[in-house]
Each structure stands twice: as structure tokens, then as C-alpha cells.
Amino acid sequence: MVNKTIQQHSLPATSLGNARSLTVVRYGDPTAANKAYLQAGLHADEAPGFVVMHHLFDLLDQADSENNIDGQILLVPVANPIGISQWRDETLMGRFDFYNNINFNRRHLDLTDRIAERVKDRLGATPENNVALIRKVAADILGSMAPQDEAAYLKYKLLSLSFDADIVLDLHCDSQAVMHVYLGTPLWPNAADLSAQLGAEVTLLAEDSGVTPYDEACGRIWWKLAQKFPQHPIPPACLAATVELRGTADVSHAKARQDAQNLFWFLQRRGFIKGTAPEVPPLPNEATPLRAVAHLKAPAPGVVVFLKAPGDSIDKGDVIAEIVNPLADRQEHRVTAVPSTIDGILFSINTDRYARPGRILAKIAGKIPIREKGQDLLTL
């Protein structure tokens, strides 16, 4: 019995004769209580996730043909039909809305306060009932909304598809990077099997990054509501994560096939696919606070030569890169060193080798927080 369905959801037209649609592929029983949701390409210029989806379809098609889907699994293989059309000078842009320059993975809907107002006198002593109530109220709130702006509607529609999911995985990539994962702090260590299965060398934890990316719109409401109503048991009912599939150039069938297999095994282990997944691999490194990430910025203009590579362990003071200025009159002025400000793991560097003062060149995951609570923790 094959339970795969494909639906098209229209977005509001932005101009005459111009309307886009969002494709949603569903496996399993749409009425099943357990639900997983995966999407790729919210930043449409980040290609690895699209190829991972291609290989994940193969695995899920086979499982579906054998009637092994247990629950429902939703895939949105191209989560940003707006961004995927943003070509300029032979380059796909896809990260910011051209109309208002808002990042497609920032400022997603935060339903927390509206949900809290409606459930404050209705929560009880049973976690399962509280979860069901919160999801019902969220559905009612979303059902009353109808954004007219195309990008706002896209964000609304994506949340409408995933707000009641137990697992939400948003596939991205960084510039030149190792595999890493962003998670809500309350999800750790219960979500350690995700990072371990993917082989994530860095896992970054935050209760609130300050900019409401998509994964936080799905997951953060649970611990925020638990904080608002400590007298009622409200579990973190959605394991929502941003998965950074290495760097923009890490596009190959071999890597994507392995990533898809790892996601398949993760879903299988979590009960969405019948069968027995292999034993969870060892976790490469323990999770660290997002507030402990150092953004190394260029102190001078020039051309960047990196001396360290993503994945390297770094000591404070290690020179990560040198900035070369061939116009300087003396040798000692032609090279500016960029030292690390912390101990940690270098997990991302800029693929563009040009520097201007203040531009972020590299990211290092440390263990000791260096930014205050309430600060925006993500880059543009």
C-alpha cells in the first residue's frame, strides 16, 4: 500500500501573471499522531539540502512501498520558491527577500503570547493533554491568519505545515564548514542522537537566538510556555533543529546519500519508519552554547589567506588567517594576522577571500559564553 501524496500550495501573486507554489510530499497516514517534518532550501542559495532530499526520497519511497512508514513524514524539498527564482548576474541569491531585505530565515511567527492568553485557564496536570491543547490552540490561531505578502505567507504556510510536528529539521549549509547543528537548549541531551547520527562536529545550543529562525518558531514556544506556566507540565514537544550540511560547495552524491541515510536512520530510531536502525554512532563533540561562538572579524582590507581549516581545534591566540594588502610599502605592513580570541573548534570560514574591516571571516565554537543573554546570536 502506497501512502505517498504530493500537494501544491499556491502563494499570493506579487505581480500580474506571477504566482508561485510550494510543493509538499507526504508519506504515511495524515491522521497519525506522530509527525516528522523536513525541509530544504529556505535559504535558496544553499544547495546541499536539495540533493539530500533527492536521496531521501529514494529511501522513503522504498520504505513506503514496503508499508514501513509508521506515522506521517512531510518533506518540503524546495522550501523557498521565492528565493529560488532570485537570479542576478548569473548568481542565485535566495537569502533575502528582495522587497524588504529581510532574511528568509529570520523573523518567523512567534505564537507564544497568543497561545498563552488562550490556554492560561485551561492547562492541566497531564503533559499529553497540555500538548494536545496547545497544538489545538495553535491550529486555531494559524487558521485565522491570511497574510497577503508573499514572503510573509510563505513563512506562515511553512509553520502551518509543521507546528504540530514532533520533529522539525530545517536543512541548510554554511559558507565553508563542517557539519553542525543548532538546537534549543532544553532539547539537549535528548536530541544528542541527531547530532551523533549526522556526525556533527559542532552542536550549538540556545533558548532564544534573538532573531526567530524557522526552527525556533517551531520549538521555542514549548519551553517559553513551560516558563510562563511552571505549575503545569509542558514538555519540549517538538525537536526542532537547523542542520548545517557543511559548506556551499559540499555537493556530491556520496555526501548527500550518506546524509539522507543518516536522516532515515534517525527517523527510524525515533519510530517513524519500521525496522531497526544501526547503533547510534559516538557523538564527535559535546554541545556548546551558541553564546560561546566567536565571530572573527577582519581588522583591515585585503585578500584573506586562511591558515586553519574548518574542524581544527583552536587555542586562543592561534592565527586563523592572514590578510594580505599588496599596496603596503613594507613587508611587515602587507600582512595582518587574524588571531583567535577564544579556545574552541573552527567550524566555518568565509568562502569569499576578500576582507573589509568588520567583515566576519570565521566562526569558532567555544565553551564559555562570551555574549550576554538577549543579544542577537546569529549572523545575517
Phi, psi and omega in degrees: 000124181259124183247020180279131175229152178234126180237149175247129178244119184284140173263154178299140178290140179264343178203169183300128177073016184230099177225138182248168179222156180251128181263128180236126179250126183241132173248146174088192185278117182294348178261000182297146183289324181270132189219133174240145183224129177228140177221157178225151171079024172301319161271103193290346180272007181255099194282329188306323183298328180296320181286325174299316177301318179306314182282330177293325175302318179301315182293317182286327175300317179294315178297322179294319180296335179263008179060041184255004175281124184241093188116209176228140179233122177253133175239132171244097189289334177228092190280354183223079178294344175286305184296328184291349178259004186272072177270137176213121178051050177065018178235130174280124181275269166083004183257328183237145174292123182297336185283325184226002178064022176275132177301133181295342178249034175225157174059043173283167185296133173246107184269003191304306185295321180292321176294316182302319181297326184273338184254355190302330180254011186238351180289151183232205186259001183250119182305316182298319179293322179294320177298313180299319180296313182298318179293323178295317179294318177300319178298319179296317180296312180296324179294340180268358184259147178208071180301140180265333177290137187298311181292321177296321178293321178300313179298318178298316183293319179298318178292324179297331180279340191235352188301332183257016181276148175280330180227132176228120179238120182252112187271123179228189166208165179256194181287282172231110196206167168268165175301129175212162189226138172256131182221156170288137182307318181295347180277349183262137011263008183298337180264011183297333180295333177294307180298319181294315182296322180282346184073032182292122180282341178222134171235125187247127187247137174204142172284328183203115181282347179094353185232005178048067168292171187302315184297325179289328176300329180274321189261327190292332182302331185289313180281336174293317178293323177298324177289325180288328184233067185295343180281352180240136180286114177233106182281163172285085194282355179231116173277095181252133183215147167261122181255117179264107186277064179065229185246174185298330182270359181276064181243107177208154177295324182297311180293315183294323178296318179290320177298317178297319178296320179295320177295321177299313180295323177299313179295323179295316180294331180274003172095014181265347181223130180294152180114177184245120178281157176297166177300144180298130178293163176297145176286123183302316180210149177294154177293151179226159182290139173299330178292350180262005180279129176262130174260108181278123186250152180289130177271352185205161176280158177149199179251133187269129171243111182279136178257347177237158183240154175306135183102344180288142170279135189238139170258149177304131181098342176301137178279116182278323185206164171236141178254121185259127176241100185289353181273347181295145187279341181233150185302318183291345178263348183279344183234127176245123180281147176241097182273156175286142178266354182215168165276146177164201180247123174288113185246349181205139172228159182285133178286332177281124187267018176259140181243146166225153183305128179093351181285137179287127180255329186203158177234134180236128179271110176262185181251338184254123181305137179240356177239149183284155172298144181095346177281150172291128190256352182252154176278172180299000000 
